[in-house]
Amino acid sequence: MTIMVACISPSYFCYEETINTLKYADWARSIKKKSKWNIWEVDGQVSHYKEMIGSLQEEITTLKDLLKRSAVPSEASTS
């Protein structure tokens, strides 16, 4: 159940705000709520993420090996 409270004023100075508030309240009354369950396939997502983590870890080790191979020791270059 939903409740809407609309504050309106009998004053002439607030006529436009009151009319707009009443129009909005009337429009909001026509909104129908629909509820549905938010259910996810957790097992499929977990296995997908495990595969992704494994491939990223392999990529990290490959890149570390490339960095080690391409790095020139400073002692060897000065001798």
Beta strands, then each sheet from edge to edge (+ up, - down):
end
